[in-house]
C-alpha cells in the first residue's frame, strides 16, 4: 500500500469513527480510548506523522481522534 493510499484509508476510517462517536453520543474520554480501532488509527497516524508534515497537511486532534484538513 502506498503512503498516499494509507493516509486516505486513515482519513476515511477516522471520519467513520468520528461519525460513530457523534451518533452514539460517546463523549467519555476513557470510553473513546478503549476503542481498538481508534488505537490502531492513532498508531498508524504516529508512524506516518513525518509524511503528513512533509506534505504540509494540517492535523487537529479532537477527543483523541485525528482529523485531517
Legacy VTK file of the C-alpha trace (Angstrom):
# vtk DataFile Version 3.0
C-alpha trace
ASCII
DATASET POLYDATA
POINTS 69 float
0.000 0.000 0.000
1.370 3.400 -0.960
1.685 6.097 1.695
-0.961 8.194 -0.085
-3.389 5.263 -0.050
-2.648 4.606 3.608
-3.295 8.226 4.532
-6.572 8.193 2.567
-7.577 4.989 4.382
-6.746 6.516 7.770
-8.683 9.651 6.858
-11.749 7.662 5.776
-11.682 5.390 8.828
-11.198 8.371 11.137
-14.201 10.138 9.625
-16.275 6.960 10.003
-15.193 6.607 13.625
-15.856 10.270 14.314
-19.398 9.913 12.942
-19.939 6.786 15.024
-18.814 8.604 18.157
-21.160 11.520 17.395
-24.102 9.246 16.541
-23.789 7.206 19.716
-23.032 10.213 21.879
-19.815 8.730 23.166
-18.132 11.610 24.910
-16.368 9.908 27.791
-12.609 10.161 27.211
-11.878 6.712 28.685
-14.596 5.050 26.602
-13.206 6.532 23.403
-9.672 5.468 24.286
-10.771 1.867 24.759
-11.683 1.578 21.095
-9.256 -0.851 19.484
-9.930 0.619 16.054
-9.069 4.086 17.304
-5.872 2.819 18.908
-4.883 1.285 15.586
-5.602 4.535 13.756
-3.533 6.534 16.221
-0.615 4.107 15.833
-0.841 4.350 12.040
-1.024 8.129 12.303
2.016 8.313 14.570
4.029 6.093 12.217
3.308 8.407 9.296
3.331 11.797 11.027
6.546 12.752 9.232
4.841 12.070 5.882
1.834 14.173 6.858
4.110 17.050 7.890
6.166 16.738 4.720
3.003 17.032 2.620
2.039 20.163 4.554
-1.267 18.768 5.730
-2.546 20.261 8.942
-3.879 17.899 11.529
-6.063 18.628 14.507
-6.566 16.344 17.485
-10.130 16.219 18.762
-11.102 13.898 21.633
-8.214 11.561 20.727
-9.480 11.347 17.129
-7.182 12.629 14.402
-8.959 14.674 11.763
-7.199 15.686 8.553
-7.885 19.048 6.897
LINES 1 70
69 0 1 2 3 4 5 6 7 8 9 10 11 12 13 14 15 16 17 18 19 20 21 22 23 24 25 26 27 28 29 30 31 32 33 34 35 36 37 38 39 40 41 42 43 44 45 46 47 48 49 50 51 52 53 54 55 56 57 58 59 60 61 62 63 64 65 66 67 68
